[in-house]
Amino acid sequence: MKKFILLFFAGIFAFGLSAQEEMTLEQLKAKKAEKQAAADALLGEVASLQGKIDTYPGWKFGGLGVLGFNLFDNKAWYSIPQAHSSQNSLGLGFTAFANYDKDKIFWRNNLIINMSKTNAKQFDDDATVETIADKLSITSLAGRKINDKLAISVEGSYVSSVLNFNDPGQLTVSAGVTWLPITDLVVVIHPIGYQLNFPDADFNSTAGAKIGATYTKDLFAGIKWNSALSAFFSYGEGENKSYPGQPDYSRGEMSNWTWENGLAFSAWKGIGVGLNLGLAGNKQLVDAFRTKTDDDGNLIYVEGEDDSRSENNPLQMYYNLGLSYNF
């Protein structure tokens, strides 16, 4: 009996100790807050170290590649006009940079290549239509810093295509100042510039001002955005070489601009989904595309069949959506 009583009280004592060790809800919340504060402090240290790495002087390299591939096939799909048709497209986009930064000087280089090919076929007439988009852009900006936000700079940029190299082509050289308001933004203001357009027989070259801005930002974890805006404002007028029957170009029509964007979502080890989008306005390029030569060698100005081509200076656009690799 005595042993039973001792065992009974020993069990009650052990149960009491166990109950005392179990935390209350308030204690659990307090413990979680303590651990969360420690984790936030570590994340802050990691972010601070990454910021020092990003701003450390020297060379930095990176880029984005996008590969898009689409297949479409319609057989007796009568809800569309092309009920019996097929289409396939392949697109390749590549953006890379090599930047050098020191206390007093910087040198920023960018390369953009975008190519796509689309084949469309209607089975009833067995005709195949092929369209190709092609873009090559190389930019180099060098400067000497006056202070942390302002620098004296020079820039050279070349725009053409890979398949039809320099036909047409555009080389722009300029000088002025570069503004560095924040780490991710570079603004170029060059009042002294000259733009060479090739070939000379079809395009005018002119003096002017170059203004541009590039912005690169990690929007969220695994999502990166790169944007580049470039505009050239002509100081003079120009002859309409593509079609002499049309009026000569005003200063505004001699000016041109380009805005290119790259957006990448990284899902696994730099692999994900990417989008490249380019917009542009260039009156000389539009007129050269519309001009054709008849059998007698005379220039004929051809208006497009759709509304966008029949505009005086329509918005030019390309895009490429597909698998991406961010490096």
C-alpha positions as CSV (number, residue, x, y, z in Angstrom):
1,M,0.0,0.0,0.0
2,K,2.8,2.3,0.9
3,K,4.5,1.7,-2.5
4,F,1.3,2.5,-4.3
5,I,0.9,5.8,-2.5
6,L,4.5,6.8,-3.3
7,L,4.0,5.9,-7.0
8,F,0.8,7.9,-7.1
9,F,2.4,11.1,-5.7
10,A,5.4,10.6,-7.9
11,G,3.2,10.5,-11.0
12,I,1.3,13.7,-9.9
13,F,4.7,15.4,-9.4
14,A,6.0,14.4,-12.8
15,F,2.7,15.6,-14.5
16,G,3.1,18.9,-12.7
17,L,6.6,19.4,-14.0
18,S,5.5,18.5,-17.5
19,A,2.6,21.1,-17.3
20,Q,5.0,23.7,-16.1
21,E,7.4,23.1,-19.1
22,E,4.6,23.6,-21.7
23,M,4.5,27.2,-23.0
24,T,1.4,29.3,-23.0
25,L,0.1,31.0,-26.3
26,E,1.5,34.3,-25.2
27,Q,4.9,32.8,-24.5
28,L,5.0,31.1,-27.9
29,K,4.1,34.4,-29.6
30,A,6.9,36.2,-27.7
31,K,9.4,33.5,-28.6
32,K,8.4,33.8,-32.3
33,A,8.8,37.6,-32.2
34,E,12.3,37.2,-30.7
35,K,13.3,34.7,-33.4
36,Q,11.8,36.9,-36.2
37,A,13.7,40.0,-34.9
38,A,16.9,38.0,-35.1
39,A,16.1,36.8,-38.6
40,D,15.3,40.3,-39.8
41,A,18.6,41.5,-38.4
42,L,20.4,38.8,-40.4
43,L,18.5,39.7,-43.6
44,G,19.4,43.3,-43.1
45,E,23.1,42.4,-42.8
46,V,22.8,40.3,-46.0
47,A,21.2,43.2,-47.9
48,S,23.9,45.6,-46.7
49,L,26.6,43.2,-47.8
50,Q,24.9,42.8,-51.2
51,G,24.7,46.5,-51.6
52,K,28.5,46.8,-51.0
53,I,29.1,44.0,-53.5
54,D,26.9,45.8,-56.2
55,T,28.7,49.1,-55.7
56,Y,32.2,47.7,-55.4
57,P,34.6,49.3,-57.9
58,G,35.6,47.2,-61.0
59,W,34.1,45.3,-63.8
60,K,30.5,43.8,-63.6
61,F,29.0,41.6,-66.3
62,G,25.5,40.3,-66.8
63,G,22.7,39.7,-69.2
64,L,19.4,38.0,-70.3
65,G,18.7,35.5,-73.0
66,V,15.2,34.8,-74.2
67,L,14.2,31.9,-76.6
68,G,10.6,31.8,-77.8
69,F,9.1,29.1,-80.0
70,N,5.4,28.8,-81.1
71,L,3.5,26.3,-83.2
72,F,-0.1,26.9,-84.5
73,D,-2.2,24.6,-86.7
74,N,-5.9,25.0,-87.7
75,K,-7.9,22.3,-89.5
76,A,-11.5,23.1,-90.3
77,W,-11.5,25.7,-87.4
78,Y,-14.3,27.8,-89.0
79,S,-14.6,30.3,-86.3
80,I,-11.6,32.2,-87.9
81,P,-11.2,33.3,-91.6
82,Q,-8.1,31.1,-92.0
83,A,-9.8,27.9,-91.1
84,H,-7.1,25.7,-92.7
85,S,-3.8,27.2,-91.8
86,S,-0.6,26.7,-89.9
87,Q,2.0,29.0,-88.4
88,N,5.3,28.6,-86.6
89,S,7.7,31.2,-85.1
90,L,11.1,31.2,-83.5
91,G,12.5,34.1,-81.6
92,L,15.8,34.8,-80.0
93,G,16.6,37.8,-77.7
94,F,19.9,38.6,-76.0
95,T,20.8,41.5,-73.8
96,A,24.3,41.8,-72.2
97,F,26.2,44.5,-70.3
98,A,29.8,45.0,-69.3
99,N,30.3,48.0,-66.9
100,Y,33.4,49.4,-65.3
101,D,33.2,51.7,-62.4
102,K,35.9,53.5,-60.3
103,D,36.0,56.5,-58.0
104,K,36.6,59.0,-60.9
105,I,35.7,57.2,-64.1
106,F,33.1,54.8,-65.5
107,W,32.6,52.9,-68.7
108,R,29.2,51.2,-69.5
109,N,28.7,48.9,-72.5
110,N,25.5,47.3,-73.7
111,L,24.6,44.8,-76.5
112,I,21.1,44.0,-77.7
113,I,20.2,41.3,-80.3
114,N,16.7,40.4,-81.2
115,M,15.8,38.1,-84.0
116,S,12.6,36.3,-84.9
117,K,11.2,34.3,-87.9
118,T,7.6,33.5,-88.6
119,N,6.2,31.2,-91.3
120,A,2.5,31.2,-92.1
121,K,0.7,29.0,-94.6
122,Q,-2.9,28.7,-95.8
123,F,-3.7,25.2,-97.0
124,D,-6.3,26.2,-99.6
125,D,-3.8,28.2,-101.7
126,D,-0.6,26.5,-100.5
127,A,1.1,29.8,-100.1
128,T,3.7,30.5,-97.5
129,V,4.4,33.9,-96.0
130,E,7.7,34.5,-94.2
131,T,8.4,37.5,-91.9
132,I,11.6,38.3,-90.1
133,A,12.4,40.7,-87.3
134,D,16.0,41.6,-86.8
135,K,17.7,44.1,-84.4
136,L,21.3,44.8,-83.4
137,S,22.3,47.6,-81.0
138,I,25.7,48.4,-79.4
139,T,26.2,51.3,-77.0
140,S,29.3,52.5,-75.2
141,L,29.2,55.3,-72.7
142,A,32.4,56.6,-70.9
143,G,32.7,59.4,-68.4
144,R,34.8,61.2,-65.8
145,K,32.9,62.0,-62.6
146,I,32.6,65.6,-61.3
147,N,31.0,64.3,-58.1
148,D,28.9,61.2,-57.1
149,K,25.9,62.4,-59.2
150,L,27.3,64.1,-62.2
151,A,30.0,63.3,-64.9
152,I,31.3,64.6,-68.2
153,S,30.7,61.9,-70.8
154,V,31.0,60.8,-74.4
155,E,28.9,58.1,-76.1
156,G,28.9,56.0,-79.3
157,S,26.0,53.9,-80.3
158,Y,25.4,51.8,-83.4
159,V,22.0,50.3,-84.5
160,S,21.5,48.0,-87.5
161,S,20.5,44.4,-88.1
162,V,22.4,41.1,-88.1
163,L,21.2,39.8,-91.4
164,N,21.3,43.1,-93.3
165,F,24.3,44.6,-91.6
166,N,24.5,48.4,-92.1
167,D,21.7,48.4,-94.7
168,P,20.2,50.4,-93.0
169,G,22.6,51.3,-90.2
170,Q,22.8,54.2,-87.8
171,L,25.9,55.5,-85.9
172,T,25.5,58.2,-83.3
173,V,28.3,59.9,-81.4
174,S,27.7,62.5,-78.8
175,A,29.2,64.4,-75.8
176,G,27.8,66.2,-72.7
177,V,27.0,65.2,-69.2
178,T,25.7,62.1,-67.5
179,W,23.5,62.3,-64.4
180,L,23.5,59.4,-61.8
181,P,20.7,60.2,-59.5
182,I,20.4,56.7,-57.9
183,T,22.3,53.5,-58.2
184,D,20.0,51.9,-60.8
185,L,19.4,54.9,-63.1
186,V,21.8,56.5,-65.6
187,V,20.6,59.6,-67.5
188,V,22.5,60.9,-70.6
189,I,22.2,64.6,-71.7
190,H,24.4,65.2,-74.7
191,P,23.8,68.5,-76.5
192,I,26.7,67.9,-78.9
193,G,26.1,65.0,-81.3
194,Y,26.0,63.8,-84.8
195,Q,24.1,60.9,-86.4
196,L,25.4,59.1,-89.5
197,N,22.7,57.2,-91.3
198,F,23.6,54.5,-93.9
199,P,23.3,54.1,-96.8
200,D,23.9,57.7,-97.8
201,A,21.8,57.4,-100.9
202,D,18.6,56.7,-98.9
203,F,19.1,58.5,-95.5
204,N,20.2,61.9,-94.2
205,S,22.9,62.4,-91.6
206,T,22.5,65.3,-89.2
207,A,23.8,67.1,-86.1
208,G,21.7,67.0,-83.0
209,A,21.3,66.3,-79.3
210,K,21.3,62.9,-77.7
211,I,19.2,62.2,-74.6
212,G,18.7,58.8,-73.0
213,A,18.2,56.9,-69.8
214,T,18.8,53.3,-68.7
215,Y,17.3,51.7,-65.6
216,T,17.9,48.2,-64.2
217,K,16.1,47.0,-61.1
218,D,15.3,43.8,-59.3
219,L,11.6,44.4,-58.7
220,F,11.0,41.4,-56.5
221,A,12.9,38.3,-55.7
222,G,13.5,36.5,-59.0
223,I,12.0,39.3,-61.2
224,K,14.4,41.7,-63.0
225,W,13.5,44.6,-65.3
226,N,15.8,46.5,-67.7
227,S,14.8,49.5,-69.6
228,A,16.6,51.8,-72.1
229,L,15.2,54.9,-73.7
230,S,17.2,56.8,-76.4
231,A,16.2,59.9,-78.4
232,F,18.0,62.0,-81.0
233,F,16.8,65.5,-81.6
234,S,17.9,66.9,-85.0
235,Y,19.2,70.4,-85.3
236,G,18.5,70.6,-89.0
237,E,16.0,69.7,-91.7
238,G,16.7,67.0,-94.4
239,E,15.9,66.0,-98.0
240,N,13.4,63.2,-98.6
241,K,15.8,60.9,-100.4
242,S,13.5,57.9,-100.3
243,Y,10.7,59.6,-102.3
244,P,11.6,63.0,-103.9
245,G,7.9,63.7,-104.7
246,Q,7.2,64.0,-101.0
247,P,8.0,67.1,-98.9
248,D,11.4,67.4,-97.3
249,Y,11.8,66.5,-93.7
250,S,11.3,69.0,-90.9
251,R,13.5,68.9,-87.8
252,G,10.9,66.9,-86.0
253,E,10.7,64.3,-88.8
254,M,14.5,64.0,-88.8
255,S,14.5,63.2,-85.1
256,N,14.0,59.6,-83.9
257,W,13.7,57.6,-80.7
258,T,13.8,54.0,-79.3
259,W,12.6,52.4,-76.1
260,E,13.6,48.9,-75.3
261,N,12.6,46.8,-72.3
262,G,13.5,43.4,-70.9
263,L,11.6,41.6,-68.1
264,A,12.7,38.3,-66.7
265,F,11.1,36.0,-64.1
266,S,13.6,33.5,-62.7
267,A,12.1,30.2,-61.5
268,W,15.1,28.0,-61.0
269,K,18.8,28.7,-61.2
270,G,18.4,31.7,-63.6
271,I,15.9,29.8,-65.8
272,G,12.4,31.2,-66.2
273,V,10.2,33.3,-68.5
274,G,11.4,36.4,-70.2
275,L,9.9,39.2,-72.3
276,N,11.7,41.6,-74.6
277,L,9.7,44.6,-76.0
278,G,11.0,47.3,-78.3
279,L,9.2,50.5,-79.5
280,A,10.6,53.1,-82.0
281,G,9.7,56.1,-84.1
282,N,11.8,56.9,-87.2
283,K,10.2,58.7,-90.2
284,Q,13.2,58.2,-92.6
285,L,13.2,54.5,-91.9
286,V,9.4,54.3,-92.5
287,D,9.7,56.1,-95.9
288,A,12.6,53.9,-97.0
289,F,10.6,50.8,-96.3
290,R,7.6,52.0,-98.2
291,T,9.6,53.0,-101.3
292,K,9.7,50.6,-104.2
293,T,11.1,50.9,-107.8
294,D,9.0,50.1,-110.8
295,D,10.1,48.5,-114.1
296,D,11.4,51.8,-115.5
297,G,13.5,52.5,-112.4
298,N,11.2,55.2,-111.0
299,L,10.6,55.4,-107.3
300,I,7.0,54.6,-106.2
301,Y,5.7,55.6,-102.7
302,V,3.6,52.7,-101.5
303,E,1.0,53.2,-98.8
304,G,0.3,50.2,-96.6
305,E,-3.0,48.2,-96.8
306,D,-3.7,48.5,-93.1
307,D,-4.3,51.6,-91.1
308,S,-1.1,51.4,-89.1
309,R,1.1,51.6,-92.3
310,S,-0.9,54.3,-93.9
311,E,-0.1,56.7,-91.0
312,N,2.6,59.3,-91.6
313,N,5.0,57.9,-89.0
314,P,3.5,54.8,-87.3
315,L,4.8,53.3,-84.1
316,Q,7.3,50.5,-84.7
317,M,7.3,47.5,-82.3
318,Y,8.8,44.1,-81.8
319,Y,8.5,41.6,-78.9
320,N,9.8,38.2,-77.9
321,L,8.3,36.1,-75.2
322,G,9.6,32.7,-74.2
323,L,12.0,30.8,-72.0
324,S,14.7,33.0,-70.4
325,Y,18.1,32.6,-68.8
326,N,19.4,35.3,-66.5
327,F,23.1,35.5,-66.0
